[in-house]
Amino acid sequence: MFKSHIAEDILAEHLVSHGAVSFLTEAPMRLKSGLITPIYVDNRTLTAFPDAWRDIIETMASRVAELNLEFDVVAGVEGAGVSHAAALAYRLSKPSIFVRQTAKTYGNHSRVEGASVKGKRVLIIEDHISTGLSLLSAVEALKAEGAEVTDCLAITSFGIDETTKLFKKENVVCHEMLDFSKVLDKAVEMGKLTAEEKSTLGDWLQNPWTWAARHAITPTGSEN
């Protein structure tokens, strides 16, 4: 039996208290996609806190059951998604694979590691979705090897409209575990953000691609 959902309030507290979310209102950064952001999310940090990570994986498992998702294999996108995908697959007694960012330069030159996905239904796990470009690239790689991919499950997502449209074009539905507004609310409650900073971040979430230009902001760093 799956545990009932961990309250969103608790999940949000895990992200904020364990450093999975950084607020960069004073020093926005540029992501690899070119998007300038005052928020950086790295949910890989949660694996260093077993109690918090257990809550994340249990909520993933219950979300899968709630959505009645049907799949044969769980896939993580190389980098942030791999550890969460492997843990969820173990929890559900499903095969686990991962998708490389780029193809191997040896062997079969595949981007898919672990097992053949030909004719298999694959559920992709991501730690966080910003522009979704790395996820869409993974979907393309899986489909190229004969997989059926219709669903993705992420811990958090910025919910960018352009990203949603890209997923729809590829017939992929992305399900998030935690609405990002809950993270901002929790950060204010914990004293990590002021109400004014929350308003700034809320403005970014509404129109992320034009935010920097509208406010004449130049990023001070970039994603590695």
N, C-alpha and C positions, 0 to 999 in steps of 0.2 A: 504493500500500500504506500502511496505517496503521502508525504506530509502536506498539510494545507499550505496555501501560499504564505510565505513570510510577508509580513506587512511591508508595504512600499516605504513607509517611514523608516523601518529598520534597515532595509536595503540601501536607502539613500544615506542613512547615517554611516553605514559601512563604507560607502564610496568616499564620503567627505572625510571621515575620521582616519581612514587608512591611506589617504593621499592619492586615490585613484583619479581625482578631479583637481585640476589646477586652474585657478581663476587669474587671468592675466590682463585685467582691465588697465593696468598701468604700462604693460609691455606686451601687447598682442604679438602673436607669432604667425608665420606663414607655413601652412601645411604643404606637403609635397604636391598636392593638387593645385596649389596656387591660392587657395582660400585663406584669407587673413582672419584669425580667430582670437578672441579673448578668453577662450575656454579650451583646455587641453585635457583629454580623457585617456587614461591608460589603466584599464581594469586588470592588467597583468599583476599589478601590485597586490591584488586580493589573494593571490595564491600564497602569499607570505603570512596570511592570517587565517589559519585553518577554520576557526569558528565562522568567520565571515564568509569564507569560500564555500563552506558547507551549506550555508544559507542560500548562496547564489546557485549552487548546483541543484539543491533540492527544489528551489523555485523554478529552475529550468525544467526539471523533470515533471513537476506538477503542471507547468505551463504546456508542455508537450501533450500531457494527458488531457488537459482542458480543451486544447485546440483540436484534439483528435488527429494529430499529425501522423501520417503513415510514411514510413521510410525504412530502408534496409541498412543504411550506413550513415554514420555521423562524420562530418568533415569539418576540420578547422582550417582557417586561412592562415598560412605561414606567418608567424609572429604572434600577435596578441590572441588569436582565436584558438590556437592549437591546444593549449593546456585545458581550457574550458571544454573544448570538444571531446578531448580524451577522457576527462573526468565524467562528463555526461554519458558518454558511450559506455563506460564502465558501470555507471549507475544503472543504465537501462539494459545492460547485457547486449549491446549492439557493437558491431565492428566499428573501429575508429581508423580514419585516414586523415591525411592533411594535404593541402594544395600549396605547392611552392609559388612564390612570387614570380620566379622565372624558371624555365626548364633547366634540368640538369645538363651539364656539358659532357656527360659520359653515360654509359649504359643505354637505356631505352629513351633517354632525353625527355622523359615525361615530367609533367608538373605534379602529377598525382602520386603520392607515396602511400604505400601500405597494402593495397590490393586493387584488383581490377574493379572498375565501377560500371563496366558495360552492362546495360540492361537493369541497373540498380537505381532505386530511388534514394537520393542523397539529401539529407538535412544539413545545411551549412550553419555553423556556429561562429559568431563574431563577438568580440568583447564590446565593441562600440562601432556605430556607423556614423560617419561624418558625411563625406561626399558619396561614399559607397563604391568608389571606383575600384578599390582592391577586391571588394566582394564580387562585383560584376565581372572582373577579370577571372576570378576563381570559378564563377558560374560558367563562363565561356570555356575554361579549361576542362571542367567536368563534362560539359555537354559534348565537347570535342572527342571525349573518350567514351561516349555512349551512355552517359548518366542522364537520369531525369531529375531535374532540380526545380522545385516549385516553392520551397519555403526556406527562410532563414530565421534564426532566432538570435537576438542580440541582447546583451545586458542593458545597454542604453543606446539611444539614437538621438541625433539633433532634430530629426524629423524634417529635414530640408525638402521643400516641395519639388525642386528639380531632381533630387535623388529619388524620391518616390515615383516620379514620372519615368525615370530610367529603369527602375525595377519593374514597373508595370509593362514597359515595352518588352522586357525580357520574360514576362509572365512569372515573375518571382514576387512572392509576398514576404515582407520582412516584419516579424513580430518582435516588439521590444518588451522587456520585462519591467522596465521602469520609465515612466514619463519624465523627461528631463526637468520639467518644471518642479517636480518633487525634490530633485537634487538641489535646485536653487533655494527652495523654501527651507530645506533642512540646513543649508549652509548659512542662511540668515539666522535661523533659530540657534545655531551653534556658534554664532559670532564670527564666522569666517567671511561673511559678506555683509556690507551695509545695504540698506534699502535702495540707496542711490546706485550702488554697483549692480544690484539685482536688476534694476530698471535698465541699465546699460546692456547687461547680458540678455535681458528679455528682448530688447530692440534688435540685438544681433541675431537671436534665434528667429525672429520674424522675417528678417531680410539679410541673411548672412553674406551674400555675394556682393551687395552694394554698401554694406555697413562701413567699411574702411573709407571708401570714397566719400560717402555722405558726411563723415566726421573728420575727413582729412587726416587719417591715421596712417602712419608708416610702421610696419612691423619691425621689431628690434631683434628678432631671432627667427629661425626656421626649423622645421621638423627634420630630424636626422634620417 
